[in-house]
Amino acid sequence: MNGVDRIIERIKKESEARVKEILDSASNEAENIRKRNEKETKKMVEKIKQGHEKEADVIRNTVISGAKIESKRIRLQVREDIINECFRRSEKKLMNVEGKEYEEFLNRGIREGADVVGENAAAGCTEKDIRVVKKIASALNVAVDEKFLSTIGGVVIRSRDGKIRVDNTFDGILSRNRDRLRKEVAEILFGG
């Protein structure tokens, strides 16, 4: 199991515990809303019941439906918050990735970008990555942009005229794959 897999596994375990805690809290809140609405409905039904039995049923069903919809909305919002928290934690952990695995990631990013851009490619990176990127880029005959990127890690390879740009930063990769990753995270945390 490599470092990224361990990070993913740790994030998954932390997220599952957090998911359970938040879902339990949301379920309790939804149940309280339902009970409160049910009490209000019963009071309204008793007042109307004297001569308006059908009207009371309609109102009761409307209130209960509203509570169910509100409950579902709360649960969906909690799920969305949990998924967003997973992305925030992942980004935080990616900020601290280093070592051989990360150097290989940078190497692959520079190579792939240079293949797309061709000659006159320039690599941009964060200040913390400049030493490693210079070493890799010089071996690949790729220039290094001295203007640092504001990103959590990775590289951007661009043509010197700026017409072609390949974003191999963690931010760019997460952004391009966010919908797919969001579905996968939801599947892992909440099942089918």
C-alpha positions as CSV (number, residue, x, y, z in Angstrom):
1,M,0.0,0.0,0.0
2,N,1.6,3.3,-1.1
3,G,1.5,6.6,0.7
4,V,-1.4,7.9,-1.3
5,D,-3.5,4.8,-0.6
6,R,-2.7,5.1,3.1
7,I,-3.8,8.8,3.0
8,I,-7.0,7.8,1.2
9,E,-7.7,5.0,3.7
10,R,-7.1,7.3,6.6
11,I,-9.4,10.0,5.1
12,K,-12.0,7.3,4.4
13,K,-11.9,6.1,8.1
14,E,-12.1,9.6,9.5
15,S,-14.8,10.5,7.1
16,E,-16.9,7.5,7.9
17,A,-16.8,8.3,11.6
18,R,-17.7,11.9,10.9
19,V,-20.4,10.8,8.5
20,K,-22.0,8.7,11.1
21,E,-21.9,11.5,13.7
22,I,-23.4,14.0,11.3
23,L,-26.1,11.7,10.0
24,D,-27.1,10.8,13.5
25,S,-27.3,14.4,14.4
26,A,-29.3,15.2,11.2
27,S,-31.6,12.2,11.9
28,N,-32.3,13.5,15.4
29,E,-32.9,17.0,14.1
30,A,-35.2,15.7,11.4
31,E,-37.1,13.6,14.0
32,N,-37.5,16.6,16.2
33,I,-38.9,18.6,13.3
34,R,-41.2,15.8,12.4
35,K,-42.5,15.5,16.0
36,R,-42.9,19.2,16.4
37,N,-44.8,19.4,13.1
38,E,-46.9,16.4,14.1
39,K,-47.8,18.0,17.4
40,E,-48.8,21.2,15.6
41,T,-50.8,19.2,13.1
42,K,-52.7,17.3,15.8
43,K,-53.7,20.6,17.4
44,M,-54.8,22.0,14.1
45,V,-56.8,18.8,13.3
46,E,-58.6,18.9,16.6
47,K,-59.8,22.5,16.0
48,I,-61.0,21.8,12.5
49,K,-62.2,18.3,13.1
50,Q,-65.6,19.5,14.5
51,G,-67.0,20.1,11.0
52,H,-64.1,19.9,8.6
53,E,-62.7,16.4,8.6
54,K,-61.5,16.4,5.0
55,E,-59.9,19.8,5.3
56,A,-58.0,18.6,8.4
57,D,-56.6,15.6,6.5
58,V,-55.4,17.8,3.7
59,I,-53.7,20.1,6.1
60,R,-52.2,17.3,8.1
61,N,-50.8,15.6,5.0
62,T,-49.4,19.0,3.7
63,V,-47.6,19.7,7.0
64,I,-46.2,16.1,7.2
65,S,-45.1,16.3,3.5
66,G,-43.4,19.6,4.3
67,A,-41.6,18.1,7.2
68,K,-40.5,15.1,5.1
69,I,-39.2,17.4,2.4
70,E,-37.4,19.6,5.0
71,S,-35.9,16.4,6.6
72,K,-34.7,15.2,3.2
73,R,-33.3,18.6,2.4
74,I,-31.4,18.7,5.7
75,R,-30.0,15.2,5.0
76,L,-28.9,16.1,1.5
77,Q,-27.2,19.2,2.8
78,V,-25.4,17.3,5.5
79,R,-24.1,14.8,2.9
80,E,-22.9,17.6,0.7
81,D,-21.2,19.2,3.7
82,I,-19.5,15.9,4.5
83,I,-18.3,15.5,0.9
84,N,-17.0,19.0,0.8
85,E,-15.1,18.4,4.1
86,C,-13.5,15.3,2.6
87,F,-12.2,17.5,-0.3
88,R,-10.9,20.1,2.1
89,R,-9.1,17.5,4.2
90,S,-7.7,15.8,1.1
91,E,-6.4,19.2,-0.1
92,K,-4.8,19.8,3.3
93,K,-3.1,16.5,3.2
94,L,-1.9,17.0,-0.4
95,M,-0.2,20.2,0.7
96,N,2.1,18.2,2.9
97,V,2.9,15.4,0.4
98,E,6.6,15.1,-0.2
99,G,9.4,12.5,-0.8
100,K,10.0,10.1,-3.7
101,E,6.4,9.6,-4.5
102,Y,5.8,13.3,-4.9
103,E,9.0,13.7,-7.0
104,E,7.7,11.0,-9.3
105,F,4.3,12.8,-9.5
106,L,6.1,16.1,-10.5
107,N,8.3,14.2,-13.0
108,R,5.3,12.6,-14.6
109,G,3.5,16.0,-14.7
110,I,6.4,17.7,-16.3
111,R,6.9,14.9,-18.9
112,E,3.2,14.8,-19.8
113,G,3.0,18.6,-20.1
114,A,6.1,18.8,-22.1
115,D,4.8,16.1,-24.5
116,V,1.7,18.2,-25.1
117,V,3.5,21.6,-25.3
118,G,6.5,20.4,-27.3
119,E,9.6,22.5,-27.6
120,N,9.9,25.8,-25.7
121,A,8.0,24.4,-22.7
122,A,8.2,26.1,-19.4
123,A,7.3,24.7,-16.0
124,G,5.7,26.7,-13.2
125,C,5.5,25.4,-9.6
126,T,5.2,26.5,-6.0
127,E,8.2,27.9,-4.1
128,K,8.6,24.8,-2.0
129,D,8.9,22.6,-5.2
130,I,11.3,24.8,-7.2
131,R,14.5,22.8,-6.3
132,V,13.0,19.5,-7.4
133,V,11.2,21.0,-10.5
134,K,14.5,22.6,-11.7
135,K,16.3,19.3,-11.4
136,I,13.6,17.4,-13.3
137,A,13.0,20.1,-15.9
138,S,16.7,20.5,-16.7
139,A,17.0,16.8,-17.5
140,L,14.0,17.2,-19.8
141,N,15.2,20.4,-21.4
142,V,12.2,22.3,-20.0
143,A,12.6,25.9,-18.8
144,V,11.5,26.8,-15.2
145,D,9.3,29.8,-14.6
146,E,10.7,31.8,-11.7
147,K,7.2,33.2,-10.9
148,F,5.7,30.9,-8.3
149,L,2.3,29.4,-8.5
150,S,-0.3,29.7,-5.8
151,T,-1.4,26.1,-5.6
152,I,-1.3,23.2,-3.2
153,G,1.3,21.3,-5.3
154,G,2.1,20.1,-8.8
155,V,3.2,21.9,-11.9
156,V,1.8,23.8,-14.9
157,I,3.6,23.4,-18.2
158,R,3.0,26.1,-20.7
159,S,4.4,27.2,-24.1
160,R,6.5,30.3,-23.8
161,D,4.0,32.2,-25.9
162,G,1.3,31.2,-23.4
163,K,-1.0,29.6,-26.0
164,I,-0.8,26.1,-24.7
165,R,-1.1,25.3,-21.0
166,V,-1.2,21.9,-19.2
167,D,-2.3,22.1,-15.6
168,N,-0.9,19.2,-13.7
169,T,-1.4,20.7,-10.2
170,F,-3.3,19.0,-7.5
171,D,-5.8,21.9,-7.7
172,G,-6.3,21.4,-11.5
173,I,-6.5,17.6,-11.3
174,L,-9.1,17.9,-8.5
175,S,-11.1,20.5,-10.4
176,R,-11.2,18.5,-13.6
177,N,-12.2,15.3,-11.8
178,R,-14.4,16.8,-9.0
179,D,-17.7,15.5,-10.3
180,R,-16.4,11.9,-10.7
181,L,-14.5,12.0,-7.4
182,R,-17.6,13.5,-5.7
183,K,-19.6,10.5,-6.9
184,E,-17.0,8.1,-5.7
185,V,-16.7,9.7,-2.3
186,A,-20.5,9.7,-1.9
187,E,-20.6,6.0,-2.9
188,I,-17.8,5.1,-0.4
189,L,-19.4,7.1,2.4
190,F,-23.1,6.6,1.8
191,G,-23.3,3.5,-0.4
192,G,-25.5,3.1,-3.5
